[in-house]
């Protein structure tokens, strides 16, 4: 599940950094061409942060059982960012980001 969350965040990176102004990015994020154009730098920055979360999760996964603390930290960051995003931007973020992160966090914690 931790790998799935990492893949999700690499997907967010791609959408926010490379597809923000394209039809698929505008549709997913419900943006007009004008709003996408004016917010593209912010979206790219957000995408980069999502990439860092994904990289941290892969780092933890690559360390095997020694990476538990790393995975817990980055999954905690994912959940907090997802809850904040749901509270401030869109409720969908709760289901797309925070819930998978919370499930993975619980599974890693239980292991």
N, CA, C and O of each residue as an XYZ file, in Angstrom:
444
protein
N       0.824     -1.198      0.000
C       0.000      0.000      0.000
C       0.867      1.261      0.000
O       0.504      2.271     -0.603
N       1.994      1.195      0.668
C       2.909      2.330      0.709
C       3.409      2.658     -0.706
O       3.535      3.829     -1.065
N       3.688      1.639     -1.492
C       4.122      1.845     -2.878
C       3.007      2.481     -3.703
O       3.278      3.306     -4.576
N       1.768      2.110     -3.437
C       0.624      2.713     -4.145
C       0.524      4.199     -3.838
O       0.263      5.004     -4.732
N       0.729      4.563     -2.585
C       0.688      5.972     -2.200
C       1.831      6.725     -2.889
O       1.642      7.852     -3.346
N       2.996      6.116     -2.964
C       4.122      6.747     -3.668
C       3.765      6.959     -5.141
O       4.026      8.025     -5.697
N       3.172      5.950     -5.767
C       2.779      6.083     -7.176
C       1.731      7.177     -7.356
O       1.788      7.943     -8.318
N       0.784      7.250     -6.442
C      -0.213      8.324     -6.495
C       0.472      9.685     -6.488
O       0.116     10.570     -7.265
N       1.457      9.848     -5.606
C       2.115     11.140     -5.496
C       3.008     11.452     -6.681
O       3.175     12.622     -7.026
N       3.582     10.450     -7.311
C       4.291     10.706     -8.562
C       3.293     11.127     -9.639
O       3.601     11.964    -10.487
N       2.102     10.543     -9.601
C       1.041     10.960    -10.524
C       0.621     12.399    -10.278
O       0.424     13.159    -11.227
N       0.480     12.782     -9.007
C       0.144     14.171     -8.683
C       1.235     15.108     -9.195
O       0.948     16.178     -9.729
N       2.499     14.689     -9.023
C       3.615     15.483     -9.535
C       3.443     15.722    -11.028
O       3.546     16.858    -11.492
N       3.184     14.671    -11.776
C       3.039     14.801    -13.237
C       1.874     15.720    -13.593
O       2.009     16.607    -14.436
N       0.737     15.504    -12.947
C      -0.431     16.335    -13.244
C      -0.175     17.807    -12.927
O      -0.511     18.683    -13.724
N       0.412     18.075    -11.781
C       0.581     19.456    -11.343
C       1.747     20.159    -12.027
O       1.704     21.374    -12.219
N       2.782     19.421    -12.396
C       3.938     20.063    -13.013
C       3.866     20.095    -14.538
O       4.336     21.047    -15.161
N       3.284     19.069    -15.137
C       3.355     18.946    -16.595
C       2.002     19.005    -17.306
O       1.956     19.304    -18.500
N       0.919     18.732    -16.615
C      -0.391     18.675    -17.269
C      -1.388     19.687    -16.715
O      -2.566     19.642    -17.068
N      -0.945     20.588    -15.865
C      -1.829     21.550    -15.215
C      -2.660     22.353    -16.215
O      -3.861     22.542    -16.022
N      -2.017     22.821    -17.281
C      -2.708     23.651    -18.268
C      -3.298     22.854    -19.429
O      -3.967     23.421    -20.293
N      -3.064     21.583    -19.455
C      -3.606     20.747    -20.531
C      -5.023     20.303    -20.176
O      -5.422     20.363    -19.013
N      -5.777     19.860    -21.172
C      -7.185     19.499    -20.913
C      -7.373     18.506    -19.763
O      -8.286     18.672    -18.954
N      -6.534     17.491    -19.680
C      -6.715     16.501    -18.602
C      -6.473     17.134    -17.231
O      -7.214     16.865    -16.286
N      -5.456     17.964    -17.121
C      -5.176     18.629    -15.846
C      -6.272     19.605    -15.463
O      -6.695     19.662    -14.309
N      -6.732     20.379    -16.451
C      -7.812     21.335    -16.164
C      -9.087     20.617    -15.752
O      -9.806     21.082    -14.867
N      -9.371     19.488    -16.386
C     -10.586     18.725    -16.044
C     -10.482     18.122    -14.636
O     -11.420     18.227    -13.846
N      -9.356     17.500    -14.330
C      -9.182     16.861    -13.019
C      -9.238     17.896    -11.902
O      -9.858     17.663    -10.865
N      -8.589     19.041    -12.115
C      -8.521     20.057    -11.065
C      -9.592     21.136    -11.218
O      -9.602     22.126    -10.486
N     -10.492     20.930    -12.178
C     -11.627     21.842    -12.386
C     -11.167     23.291    -12.563
O     -11.621     24.199    -11.868
N     -10.267     23.471    -13.502
C      -9.688     24.785    -13.780
C     -10.151     25.298    -15.145
O     -10.327     24.518    -16.081
N     -10.344     26.589    -15.247
C     -10.525     27.215    -16.550
C      -9.138     27.428    -17.143
O      -8.151     27.410    -16.408
N      -9.040     27.628    -18.449
C      -7.715     27.912    -19.025
C      -7.049     29.120    -18.362
O      -5.838     29.122    -18.140
N      -7.839     30.139    -18.049
C      -7.285     31.349    -17.440
C      -6.760     31.078    -16.029
O      -5.659     31.502    -15.677
N      -7.557     30.368    -15.222
C      -7.109     30.096    -13.849
C      -5.913     29.146    -13.840
O      -5.022     29.279    -13.000
N      -5.887     28.195    -14.764
C      -4.740     27.282    -14.843
C      -3.487     28.052    -15.224
O      -2.416     27.816    -14.665
N      -3.613     28.967    -16.167
C      -2.456     29.754    -16.591
C      -1.932     30.628    -15.441
O      -0.723     30.738    -15.238
N      -2.844     31.237    -14.702
C      -2.404     32.144    -13.641
C      -1.878     31.406    -12.408
O      -1.179     32.006    -11.590
N      -2.198     30.126    -12.259
C      -1.756     29.372    -11.073
C      -0.720     28.300    -11.399
O      -0.400     27.479    -10.540
N      -0.200     28.290    -12.601
C       0.696     27.196    -13.012
C       1.969     27.108    -12.181
O       2.450     26.006    -11.915
N       2.527     28.246    -11.765
C       3.759     28.216    -10.965
C       3.469     27.618     -9.588
O       4.256     26.822     -9.075
N       2.343     28.001     -8.996
C       1.956     27.420     -7.705
C       1.719     25.922     -7.832
O       2.125     25.149     -6.964
N       1.059     25.510     -8.916
C       0.788     24.084     -9.129
C       2.085     23.305     -9.309
O       2.224     22.203     -8.779
N       3.030     23.865    -10.048
C       4.318     23.189    -10.250
C       5.050     23.025     -8.920
O       5.657     21.985     -8.665
N       4.991     24.048     -8.081
C       5.611     23.977     -6.760
C       4.941     22.876     -5.931
O       5.617     22.089     -5.269
N       3.628     22.831     -5.973
C       2.870     21.796     -5.260
C       3.233     20.406     -5.786
O       3.374     19.459     -5.012
N       3.381     20.295     -7.098
C       3.769     19.019     -7.695
C       5.138     18.564     -7.230
O       5.361     17.380     -6.981
N       6.059     19.522     -7.116
C       7.398     19.177     -6.642
C       7.346     18.616     -5.224
O       8.028     17.638     -4.917
N       6.540     19.234     -4.357
C       6.380     18.722     -2.991
C       5.798     17.314     -2.996
O       6.215     16.468     -2.205
N       4.846     17.061     -3.875
C       4.297     15.710     -3.975
C       5.368     14.717     -4.421
O       5.382     13.568     -3.978
N       6.256     15.163     -5.291
C       7.367     14.314     -5.702
C       8.301     13.988     -4.548
O       8.808     12.871     -4.448
N       8.527     14.968     -3.673
C       9.365     14.718     -2.497
C       8.710     13.696     -1.559
O       9.393     12.849     -0.984
N       7.390     13.781     -1.410
C       6.694     12.789     -0.581
C       6.858     11.392     -1.185
O       7.140     10.428     -0.473
N       6.682     11.295     -2.497
C       6.834      9.999     -3.162
C       8.263      9.476     -3.021
O       8.470      8.294     -2.747
N       9.235     10.346     -3.205
C      10.642      9.927     -3.080
C      10.942      9.449     -1.666
O      11.656      8.463     -1.482
N      10.406     10.137     -0.675
C      10.607      9.715      0.709
C      10.004      8.344      0.981
O      10.596      7.522      1.679
N       8.829      8.108      0.426
C       8.206      6.789      0.607
C       9.024      5.698     -0.071
O       9.202      4.614      0.484
N       9.520      5.985     -1.270
C      10.365      4.990     -1.950
C      11.664      4.757     -1.181
O      12.156      3.630     -1.121
N      12.209      5.798     -0.602
C      13.408      5.667      0.234
C      13.115      4.713      1.391
O      13.895      3.799      1.659
N      12.002      4.925      2.068
C      11.623      4.050      3.177
C      11.397      2.618      2.722
O      11.819      1.674      3.391
N      10.731      2.456      1.582
C      10.501      1.106      1.049
C      11.819      0.421      0.696
O      11.985     -0.779      0.918
N      12.741      1.188      0.150
C      14.040      0.635     -0.246
C      14.888      0.184      0.927
O      15.797     -0.627      0.751
N      14.615      0.682      2.103
C      15.382      0.304      3.291
C      14.817     -0.922      3.983
O      15.362     -1.371      4.991
N      13.727     -1.471      3.451
C      13.144     -2.671      4.046
C      12.628     -2.404      5.440
O      12.015     -1.368      5.699
N      12.878     -3.343      6.341
C      12.381     -3.180      7.713
C      13.080     -2.030      8.433
O      12.536     -1.493      9.398
N      14.266     -1.642      7.987
C      14.952     -0.490      8.580
C      14.307      0.833      8.172
O      14.632      1.881      8.730
N      13.401      0.785      7.208
C      12.770      2.008      6.716
C      11.415      2.309      7.327
O      10.716      3.208      6.859
N      11.028      1.574      8.367
C       9.702      1.783      8.969
C       9.500      3.221      9.441
O       8.461      3.815      9.156
N      10.459      3.784     10.146
C      10.316      5.150     10.663
C      10.213      6.155      9.513
O       9.460      7.126      9.596
N      10.963      5.919      8.456
C      10.917      6.808      7.285
C       9.529      6.751      6.652
O       8.942      7.786      6.335
N       9.013      5.545      6.472
C       7.667      5.397      5.885
C       6.615      6.042      6.778
O       5.717      6.725      6.284
N       6.717      5.833      8.082
C       5.746      6.439      9.003
C       5.786      7.961      8.910
O       4.738      8.608      8.886
N       6.974      8.531      8.858
C       7.096      9.982      8.764
C       6.442     10.505      7.488
O       5.609     11.410      7.540
N       6.823      9.933      6.338
C       6.302     10.452      5.080
C       4.812     10.172      4.911
O       4.095     10.998      4.345
N       4.340      9.036      5.384
C       2.897      8.779      5.335
C       2.143      9.744      6.249
O       1.046     10.189      5.909
N       2.717     10.068      7.396
C       2.115     11.075      8.259
C       2.020     12.422      7.550
O       1.007     13.114      7.655
N       3.069     12.789      6.833
C       3.049     14.028      6.046
C       1.960     13.990      4.985
O       1.262     14.982      4.774
N       1.811     12.855      4.318
C       0.769     12.690      3.299
C      -0.615     12.901      3.907
O      -1.441     13.620      3.345
N      -0.862     12.279      5.041
C      -2.169     12.388      5.693
C      -2.438     13.830      6.125
O      -3.525     14.357      5.887
N      -1.464     14.462      6.753
C      -1.640     15.850      7.196
C      -1.890     16.767      6.003
O      -2.786     17.610      6.048
N      -1.108     16.611      4.942
C      -1.303     17.431      3.745
C      -2.683     17.174      3.131
O      -3.340     18.103      2.660
N      -3.115     15.921      3.138
C      -4.427     15.588      2.593
C      -5.567     16.191      3.395
O      -6.534     16.695      2.824
N      -5.460     16.141      4.702
C      -6.496     16.734      5.561
C      -6.512     18.253      5.384
O      -7.582     18.856      5.298
N      -5.342     18.866      5.330
C      -5.265     20.309      5.137
C      -5.845     20.696      3.774
O      -6.607     21.657      3.664
N      -5.478     19.944      2.748
C      -6.007     20.211      1.407
C      -7.512     20.062      1.348
O      -8.192     20.847      0.687
N      -8.038     19.060      2.035
C      -9.487     18.860      2.065
C     -10.179     20.008      2.778
O     -11.273     20.417      2.388
N      -9.549     20.526      3.818
C     -10.146     21.621      4.590
C     -10.061     22.960      3.861
O     -10.914     23.827      4.053
N      -9.039     23.131      3.030
C      -8.804     24.443      2.429
C      -9.064     24.518      0.931
O      -9.321     25.603      0.409
N      -9.003     23.392      0.228
C      -9.107     23.451     -1.233
C     -10.279     22.638     -1.777
O     -11.157     23.192     -2.438
N     -10.305     21.339     -1.509
C     -11.343     20.473     -2.067
C     -11.509     19.239     -1.194
O     -10.530     18.606     -0.798
N     -12.744     18.910     -0.902
C     -13.011     17.709     -0.089
C     -12.525     16.432     -0.756
O     -12.226     15.448     -0.080
N     -12.447     16.448     -2.078
C     -11.971     15.259     -2.810
C     -10.579     14.838     -2.359
O     -10.244     13.654     -2.409
N      -9.772     15.788     -1.922
C      -8.408     15.484     -1.496
C      -8.410     14.525     -0.307
O      -7.490     13.723     -0.146
N      -9.437     14.614      0.513
C      -9.541     13.708      1.655
C      -9.582     12.258      1.183
O      -8.945     11.390      1.780
N     -10.323     11.999      0.123
C     -10.503     10.622     -0.376
C      -9.362     10.185     -1.279
O      -8.994      9.011     -1.286
N      -8.800     11.113     -2.039
C      -7.766     10.763     -3.023
C      -6.378     10.694     -2.397
O      -5.548      9.886     -2.813
N      -6.123     11.535     -1.400
C      -4.789     11.586     -0.801
C      -4.767     11.112      0.647
O      -3.988     10.224      0.996
N      -5.607     11.692      1.487
C      -5.523     11.397      2.922
C      -5.932      9.967      3.255
O      -5.265      9.305      4.049
N      -7.018      9.483      2.659
C      -7.477      8.130      2.978
C      -6.463      7.052      2.583
O      -6.133      6.211      3.419
N      -5.954      7.041      1.341
C      -4.916      6.035      1.032
C      -3.694      6.163      1.933
O      -3.107      5.159      2.335
N      -3.313      7.392      2.246
C      -2.176      7.598      3.155
C      -2.453      7.053      4.543
O      -1.582      6.436      5.157
N      -3.673      7.280      5.045
C      -4.033      6.787      6.379
C      -4.074      5.262      6.423
O      -3.648      4.647      7.401
N      -4.589      4.661      5.355
C      -4.613      3.182      5.296
C      -3.189      2.631      5.293
O      -2.870      1.706      6.039
N      -2.342      3.207      4.450
C      -0.940      2.761      4.396
C      -0.249      3.005      5.731
O       0.528      2.166      6.188
N      -0.523      4.143      6.358
C       0.066      4.449      7.659
C      -0.331      3.396      8.699
O       0.510      2.916      9.460
N      -1.592      3.050      8.724
C      -2.067      2.035      9.672
C      -1.411      0.688      9.401
O      -1.036     -0.019     10.337
N      -1.270      0.328      8.128
C      -0.648     -0.960      7.780
C       0.827     -0.996      8.161
O       1.313     -2.001      8.679
N       1.541      0.102      7.904
C       2.961      0.154      8.265
C       3.108      0.129      9.783
O       3.969     -0.569     10.319
N       2.269      0.886     10.465
C       2.322      0.923     11.923
C       2.045     -0.454     12.521
O       2.677     -0.850     13.500
N       1.096     -1.182     11.925
C       0.729     -2.513     12.424
C       1.823     -3.550     12.168
O       1.935     -4.544     12.886
N       2.623     -3.300     11.134
C       3.685     -4.255     10.793
C       4.789     -4.126     11.757
O       5.787     -4.840     11.652
